[in-house]
Structures are given as C-alpha cells and as structure tokens.
C-alpha cells in the first residue's frame, strides 16, 4: 500500500475567495490544493485529473480557473501532475495508464483525509485521458464519489486507437518518440501494455453516482458519448454538447466562450455536492 502523506503547504495565493497551497502526495505527486477562504465547517471537494501530456493547471489554465470558481462557491479542489507531466520529477517515459490510476487514487485518499474536507461530498473530474482515470476511480465501490464529470473523455475505443498507432515500434525499441503537435514525448512499451484490454465503458456502469459528460461536437471523441450513456447506472445522467467546440473547447483562441461555458457548467454541477 502506498504511503499517503503531504509536506507543509506553501501558500501560493489568497484572493479573498480561495487559498491555494502546493502539496506533495505519496512523496512524488505534485499538486495544488485550493480551499475556499474562511470556510464555515467542512467543505465538499473535487479531484481534477488532467489529460494526456498536459499538466495540473490544464490547457489554457482551464483547471486553474475552474478551481478559483469552485472555491468562490464553497467547493475545495485538488489538481495534480501525473508522472512525467508538469512539476513531476519522473520521466514521461515511465508513465502508464496504470500508474496514473494509482496516483489518482493516492490523491483521492489524500483529499478525503484532509481535515477541512467533508468526505461524504467528493467529486471527480477528468479531462481526455484523465476522464478514463476518473472512470476507473469512480468504478471502485471503495471510493465515496458522489458526482463525476468528464470533459472530452477517452474511452476504450480511443485508447485502442493510440495503441494501434505506435505500439509495434515501442515493443521493438523499448520506447518510441511521439509528436503530438503541441509537444514531443517518449512513450515506453509499458504504457501500451497498460491500456490494452481496458474496458472503460463497462467500468462506468459500476458507478452509481451522478454523472455529467461534456464534449464538443467537433471533437472526434464525442462519438464516445452514446457508449458511456448506455452503460451508466447512476440516477442522474447529464450530457452537455458544446456546438462547434473542439477537443479543448477552443481555449487557446481569443474567444473563450466555449471553454468558459464548460467551466461554468461544471461549477454548477459540483456546487450541489
């Protein structure tokens, strides 16, 4: 069992709405813990899981901005860097889907154990591959997840597409260089083994809490939505389609309408925790 611990927090910011602290979880997971300023009693909280080759603040600071808006509504949050991303000291080549799930579990347990947090009111948000990680955590009956939100989530079908692209080269060489357009990374063969035989569509059916799924209609991954909706077992199943939006909701353009819509919709979703 991984030891879950934290360092004395370094206060990064206090805006009157939120206090953000830098934390380290299980000795190797960098994170930012965001707490509403002057909370009255224990507060609900959301764990934010970033996408493939991204980082804890997310593209266009979507998670950083979301955390501020959640805090303004009395909701704490924790955002982390997966192995090889952001402030992580571990080489990206060592990243696997399996150790992302393991690190997310350690972060969830840390968040649940914070004295400021109401462990009965916890949420999960995953972006892209982080959505797949969030599904794996929500599927475990041991995790008291009340509400789940997925932004542009991957599925087993999407993971299979990644596997087909460069697995053979990684198997032969031990690792493969991949150009993602916005960055170049090195993937080890263990990563490909970790995504093989995943069944996220079945996993999401094990979660009995409330689920919101968000996609842009111009995102090729939006085709995952019907499969997730078909398998969902929770009472509330909410699908949000952002007309014309791409995988990252055009957050890197001057017009932030779509990305702000995603953030505001998500704040409203978790406000009821």
C-alpha positions as CSV (number, residue, x, y, z in Angstrom):
1,X,0.0,0.0,0.0
2,X,1.3,3.4,-0.9
3,X,2.1,5.8,2.0
4,X,0.0,8.9,1.7
5,X,1.5,12.0,3.1
6,X,2.0,15.7,2.5
7,X,4.5,18.3,3.1
8,X,3.9,21.5,4.9
9,X,2.0,23.5,2.3
10,X,3.5,26.5,0.6
11,X,0.8,29.2,0.3
12,X,0.7,30.3,-3.4
13,X,-2.2,32.7,-3.5
14,X,-5.0,34.2,-1.4
15,X,-7.6,36.1,-3.4
16,X,-10.3,36.5,-0.8
17,X,-12.1,33.7,-2.5
18,X,-9.6,30.9,-2.3
19,X,-6.3,29.9,-0.7
20,X,-4.1,27.7,-2.8
21,X,-1.3,25.6,-1.4
22,X,1.4,23.5,-3.0
23,X,1.4,19.9,-1.8
24,X,3.3,16.7,-2.5
25,X,1.4,13.4,-2.2
26,X,2.9,10.0,-1.6
27,X,6.4,11.5,-2.0
28,X,6.2,12.1,-5.7
29,X,2.9,13.6,-6.8
30,X,2.9,17.4,-7.1
31,X,-0.4,19.1,-6.5
32,X,-2.3,22.3,-5.8
33,X,-4.9,22.3,-3.1
34,X,-7.5,25.0,-3.4
35,X,-9.6,25.8,-0.3
36,X,-12.4,28.5,0.0
37,X,-11.2,31.4,2.1
38,X,-12.6,31.3,5.6
39,X,-14.8,28.2,5.1
40,X,-17.5,27.6,7.6
41,X,-17.1,24.0,8.7
42,X,-16.1,21.1,6.4
43,X,-16.5,21.7,2.7
44,X,-17.1,19.5,-0.4
45,X,-14.1,18.9,-2.7
46,X,-13.3,17.8,-6.3
47,X,-10.2,16.0,-7.6
48,X,-9.2,17.3,-11.0
49,X,-7.3,14.9,-13.3
50,X,-5.6,16.3,-16.3
51,X,-5.3,14.9,-19.8
52,X,-2.5,13.1,-21.7
53,X,0.8,15.1,-21.7
54,X,-0.9,18.1,-20.1
55,X,-0.4,19.4,-16.5
56,X,-2.3,20.2,-13.4
57,X,-3.5,23.7,-14.4
58,X,-4.6,22.2,-17.8
59,X,-4.5,23.7,-21.3
60,X,-5.3,27.5,-21.2
61,X,-5.4,27.3,-17.4
62,X,-8.9,25.7,-17.5
63,X,-8.3,23.8,-14.3
64,X,-6.7,26.8,-12.5
65,X,-9.7,28.9,-13.5
66,X,-12.2,26.2,-12.5
67,X,-10.6,25.8,-9.1
68,X,-11.0,29.5,-8.4
69,X,-14.7,29.5,-9.4
70,X,-15.3,26.3,-7.4
71,X,-13.7,28.0,-4.3
72,X,-16.0,31.0,-4.8
73,X,-18.9,28.6,-4.5
74,X,-17.5,27.0,-1.3
75,X,-16.0,23.9,-3.0
76,X,-12.4,22.9,-2.5
77,X,-10.3,21.1,-5.1
78,X,-7.1,19.3,-5.7
79,X,-5.3,19.2,-9.0
80,X,-2.2,17.0,-9.6
81,X,0.5,16.3,-12.1
82,X,0.7,12.8,-13.4
83,X,4.1,11.1,-13.7
84,X,6.2,12.9,-16.3
85,X,3.9,15.9,-16.5
86,X,4.1,19.4,-15.1
87,X,6.3,19.5,-12.0
88,X,6.7,15.8,-11.8
89,X,10.3,14.6,-11.5
90,X,9.6,11.3,-13.0
91,X,10.5,10.8,-16.7
92,X,7.4,10.8,-19.0
93,X,8.7,7.5,-20.5
94,X,7.8,5.8,-17.2
95,X,4.2,7.0,-17.4
96,X,1.5,4.3,-17.7
97,X,-2.3,4.4,-17.5
98,X,-2.0,2.1,-14.5
99,X,0.3,4.4,-12.5
100,X,-1.9,7.3,-13.4
101,X,-4.8,5.4,-11.8
102,X,-2.6,4.6,-8.8
103,X,-1.5,8.2,-8.4
104,X,-5.1,9.5,-8.7
105,X,-6.1,7.0,-6.0
106,X,-3.4,8.3,-3.7
107,X,-4.6,11.9,-4.4
108,X,-8.2,11.0,-3.8
109,X,-7.3,9.4,-0.5
110,X,-5.3,12.4,0.5
111,X,-8.2,14.8,-0.4
112,X,-10.6,12.6,1.5
113,X,-8.4,12.7,4.6
114,X,-7.9,16.5,4.7
115,X,-9.4,17.8,8.0
116,X,-11.1,20.7,6.0
117,X,-12.9,18.3,3.7
118,X,-16.3,16.6,4.1
119,X,-15.5,13.1,2.9
120,X,-19.2,12.4,2.2
121,X,-19.2,15.1,-0.5
122,X,-16.5,14.3,-3.0
123,X,-16.4,14.7,-6.8
124,X,-14.1,13.7,-9.6
125,X,-13.4,15.5,-12.9
126,X,-11.3,14.0,-15.7
127,X,-10.2,15.7,-19.0
128,X,-9.5,13.5,-22.0
129,X,-7.3,10.6,-20.8
130,X,-7.9,11.9,-17.3
131,X,-11.5,11.1,-17.9
132,X,-10.6,7.4,-18.3
133,X,-8.6,7.6,-15.0
134,X,-11.6,9.3,-13.3
135,X,-13.9,6.5,-14.5
136,X,-11.5,3.8,-13.0
137,X,-11.6,5.5,-9.6
138,X,-15.4,6.1,-9.7
139,X,-15.9,2.4,-10.6
140,X,-14.4,1.3,-7.3
141,X,-17.0,0.9,-4.6
142,X,-14.3,1.7,-2.0
143,X,-14.2,5.3,-3.2
144,X,-17.1,7.5,-1.9
145,X,-17.6,9.5,-5.1
146,X,-20.8,11.4,-5.1
147,X,-20.5,13.1,-8.6
148,X,-18.4,12.5,-11.7
149,X,-17.8,14.9,-14.6
150,X,-15.9,14.0,-17.8
151,X,-14.5,16.6,-20.3
152,X,-13.7,15.2,-23.7
153,X,-13.2,11.8,-22.2
154,X,-11.3,9.0,-23.8
155,X,-12.8,5.5,-24.0
156,X,-11.6,2.0,-24.6
157,X,-12.0,2.6,-28.3
158,X,-9.9,5.8,-28.1
159,X,-7.2,4.0,-26.2
160,X,-7.1,1.3,-28.8
161,X,-6.5,3.9,-31.5
162,X,-3.4,5.1,-29.6
163,X,-2.2,1.5,-29.2
164,X,-2.5,0.8,-32.9
165,X,-0.5,3.9,-33.8
166,X,2.9,3.1,-32.4
167,X,2.8,0.0,-30.1
168,X,4.9,-2.1,-32.5
169,X,7.8,0.4,-32.5
170,X,7.7,0.7,-28.7
171,X,7.7,-3.1,-28.4
172,X,10.7,-3.4,-30.7
173,X,12.8,-0.5,-29.3
174,X,11.5,-0.3,-25.7
175,X,10.3,3.2,-26.2
176,X,9.0,5.4,-29.1
177,X,9.1,9.1,-29.9
178,X,5.7,10.6,-30.5
179,X,5.0,14.1,-31.9
180,X,1.7,15.3,-30.5
181,X,1.9,18.6,-32.4
182,X,1.9,20.7,-29.3
183,X,4.8,18.7,-27.7
184,X,7.1,15.7,-28.3
185,X,7.1,12.9,-25.9
186,X,8.7,9.4,-25.4
187,X,6.4,6.5,-24.6
188,X,7.7,3.3,-23.1
189,X,6.3,-0.1,-24.0
190,X,4.8,-0.4,-20.6
191,X,2.4,2.4,-21.4
192,X,0.9,0.3,-24.3
193,X,0.6,-2.7,-22.1
194,X,-1.3,-0.6,-19.5
195,X,-4.0,0.5,-22.0
196,X,-4.5,-2.9,-23.5
197,X,-7.8,-4.7,-22.6
198,X,-9.2,-1.7,-20.7
199,X,-13.0,-1.5,-20.7
200,X,-14.0,1.9,-19.6
201,X,-17.5,1.6,-21.0
202,X,-18.1,-1.3,-18.6
203,X,-16.3,0.4,-15.8
204,X,-18.5,3.5,-15.9
205,X,-21.5,1.2,-15.5
206,X,-20.2,0.3,-12.0
207,X,-20.5,3.9,-10.8
208,X,-23.9,4.6,-9.2
209,X,-23.5,8.3,-8.5
210,X,-24.4,11.2,-10.7
211,X,-22.5,11.7,-14.0
212,X,-22.1,14.7,-16.3
213,X,-20.4,14.1,-19.7
214,X,-19.2,17.1,-21.8
215,X,-18.0,17.0,-25.4
216,X,-17.5,19.5,-28.2
217,X,-19.4,18.5,-31.3
218,X,-16.3,18.9,-33.4
219,X,-14.3,16.6,-31.2
220,X,-13.8,13.2,-32.8
221,X,-14.1,11.7,-29.3
222,X,-17.6,12.9,-29.0
223,X,-18.6,9.6,-30.5
224,X,-17.8,8.0,-27.1
225,X,-20.9,9.7,-25.5
226,X,-23.6,7.2,-26.5
227,X,-21.5,4.2,-25.3
228,X,-21.0,5.9,-21.9
229,X,-24.6,6.9,-21.6
230,X,-25.8,3.4,-22.5
231,X,-23.8,1.9,-19.7
232,X,-24.3,4.5,-16.9
233,X,-26.0,3.1,-13.9
234,X,-26.5,6.4,-11.9
235,X,-29.8,8.2,-11.4
236,X,-28.6,11.5,-13.0
237,X,-27.0,11.2,-16.4
238,X,-26.4,14.6,-17.9
239,X,-24.9,15.1,-21.4
240,X,-23.6,18.5,-22.4
241,X,-22.7,19.1,-26.1
242,X,-20.9,22.3,-26.9
243,X,-21.8,23.2,-30.5
244,X,-18.8,23.5,-32.8
245,X,-16.2,23.1,-30.0
246,X,-13.1,21.0,-30.5
247,X,-11.3,18.7,-28.0
248,X,-10.1,21.6,-25.9
249,X,-13.1,23.8,-26.4
250,X,-11.1,26.4,-28.3
251,X,-9.5,27.6,-25.1
252,X,-6.3,28.8,-26.9
253,X,-8.2,31.2,-29.1
254,X,-9.1,34.8,-28.2
255,X,-12.8,33.8,-27.8
256,X,-13.2,31.9,-24.5
257,X,-16.9,31.5,-24.9
258,X,-16.9,27.7,-25.2
259,X,-14.2,27.0,-22.6
260,X,-16.0,29.4,-20.1
261,X,-19.2,27.6,-20.8
262,X,-17.6,24.3,-19.9
263,X,-16.1,25.7,-16.7
264,X,-19.3,27.4,-15.6
265,X,-21.4,24.3,-16.3
266,X,-19.0,22.2,-14.2
267,X,-19.1,24.7,-11.3
268,X,-22.9,24.4,-11.3
269,X,-22.6,20.6,-11.4
270,X,-20.4,20.3,-8.4
271,X,-22.0,23.2,-6.4
272,X,-24.6,20.7,-5.4
273,X,-22.2,18.3,-3.7
